[in-house]
Amino acid sequence: MAAPAVLAEQLSKTFLVAEKDPGFAGTLRHFVRRRYRRIEAVRGVNFEIAPGEVVGFLGPNGAGKTTTLKMLTGLVQPTSGRARVLGRDPYRREAALLRSLTLVMGNKQQLIWDLPVLDSLRVNAAVYEIPWAEAERRTAELAEMLGVADVLRQPVRKLSLGERMKAELLASLLHRPRVLFLDEPTLGLDVNAQLAVRRFLKAYRERYGATLLLTSHYMADIEALAERVIVIHEGRLLYDGPLGGLVERFAPFKEVRLVLARPAAAAAFARYGEVEEAGGLRVRLLVEKERLTAVVAELLANFELRDLSVDEPPLEEVIGRVFAKGAV
Ligand SMILES: Nc1ncnc2c1ncn2[C@@H]1O[C@H](COP(=O)(O)OP(=O)(O)OP(=O)(O)O)[C@@H](O)[C@H]1O
């Protein structure tokens, strides 16, 4: 295997947070004798990502995803373990590595609010020592891929959320990083803008052979972009493998959808599986894979059906179960 683009080896981060009781007395006590609470945000996480791979990084709120991304981009020093990106230690913040990676956070912005996007791009070009003629060429190319050429002369504050996020991506990629860490890059965007961002990330990866590690609460992002997923929960790695394997392992059931000819009570379906929707003409059931053929035969025999279809359960459902379980 080629040298990994990203490596996490027993990567761990513990935060010490000072705790203070409420009120004046609490504040006084806080000065005299400080109490600390340990938060083990990331606990011995191991993974390797090959150059050109796109990996979805999943976990419920507070699982340790952002902390891991911050350790991999040199913003936070690991308490123990090793982080390597393109063979280098990100926390040393060597210029050669900083020129090769980027961290895009959907909830943070780097563009200057009151200035046109182009002005922020000039700043970035200067920081990364890209001659302006070259930066202009790259801006034109990325703006075309993102469909934001028209808005670059407008102040950032006047852009829609979707336009702003695309401009943020443009700014984050002006130095053509080969390793992209993306933390919720489609956060809050409408469906069309989400789709545009996904398409762009795909095109960028294909054009530049980039490696992507991305978190998203939108499973559509993960399904569209990632072949492999890493799942963490309470700072520990729960799963690392193909997206399909996650469904196999955590969702040994299929989703059966029915359209009835006549409404039936929800209770009529409880014995076939887990009822997700019922009570009218539409019914959705989660049925264990081993029982599937028998259940479908019974449903056909017992109900007058307009339609019946069997699918993999929605990924949201599977992920929800993984998180709820919390252990493999
Ligand atoms: N700077 C910090 N100081 C103290 N605790 C922190 C700090 N940063 C994160 N934490 C804590 O570490 C844990 C993991 O947080 P992190 O932001 O990495 O999770 P996450 O998986 O990215 O969650 P989300 O999906 O909500 O963004 C949380 O309990 C959080 O409160």
The ligand as a MOL file (V3000), in Angstrom:
LIG
                    3D

  0  0  0     0  0            999 V3000
M  V30 BEGIN CTAB
M  V30 COUNTS 31 33 0 0 0
M  V30 BEGIN ATOM
M  V30 1 N -11.5600 23.0760 23.5930 0
M  V30 2 C -12.2580 22.2140 24.3120 0
M  V30 3 N -12.2220 22.2440 25.6540 0
M  V30 4 C -12.9220 21.3710 26.3790 0
M  V30 5 N -13.6990 20.3870 25.8810 0
M  V30 6 C -13.7670 20.2990 24.5460 0
M  V30 7 C -13.0710 21.2040 23.6860 0
M  V30 8 N -13.3470 20.8570 22.3930 0
M  V30 9 C -14.1850 19.8080 22.4560 0
M  V30 10 N -14.4420 19.4630 23.7410 0
M  V30 11 C -15.2920 18.3520 24.2040 0
M  V30 12 O -14.8250 17.1590 23.5820 0
M  V30 13 C -15.9040 16.3200 23.2070 0
M  V30 14 C -15.8420 16.0360 21.6980 0
M  V30 15 O -16.1560 17.2260 20.9910 0
M  V30 16 P -16.0480 17.3470 19.3940 0
M  V30 17 O -16.3410 18.7590 19.0520 0
M  V30 18 O -14.7590 16.7730 18.9400 0
M  V30 19 O -17.2260 16.3870 18.9260 0
M  V30 20 P -17.9140 16.2190 17.4990 0
M  V30 21 O -17.9590 14.7560 17.2310 0
M  V30 22 O -17.2130 17.0680 16.5100 0
M  V30 23 O -19.3790 16.7570 17.7660 0
M  V30 24 P -20.4080 17.5860 16.8330 0
M  V30 25 O -20.9920 16.6000 15.8640 0
M  V30 26 O -21.4040 18.0690 17.8270 0
M  V30 27 O -19.6140 18.6900 16.1840 0
M  V30 28 C -17.1620 17.0420 23.6530 0
M  V30 29 O -17.5390 16.5200 24.8950 0
M  V30 30 C -16.7390 18.4890 23.7680 0
M  V30 31 O -17.4970 19.1740 24.7190 0
M  V30 END ATOM
M  V30 BEGIN BOND
M  V30 1 1 1 2
M  V30 2 1 2 3
M  V30 3 2 2 7
M  V30 4 2 3 4
M  V30 5 1 4 5
M  V30 6 2 5 6
M  V30 7 1 6 7
M  V30 8 1 6 10
M  V30 9 1 7 8
M  V30 10 2 8 9
M  V30 11 1 9 10
M  V30 12 1 10 11
M  V30 13 1 11 12
M  V30 14 1 11 30
M  V30 15 1 12 13
M  V30 16 1 13 14
M  V30 17 1 13 28
M  V30 18 1 14 15
M  V30 19 1 15 16
M  V30 20 2 16 17
M  V30 21 1 16 18
M  V30 22 1 16 19
M  V30 23 1 19 20
M  V30 24 2 20 21
M  V30 25 1 20 22
M  V30 26 1 20 23
M  V30 27 1 23 24
M  V30 28 2 24 25
M  V30 29 1 24 26
M  V30 30 1 24 27
M  V30 31 1 28 29
M  V30 32 1 28 30
M  V30 33 1 30 31
M  V30 END BOND
M  V30 END CTAB
M  END
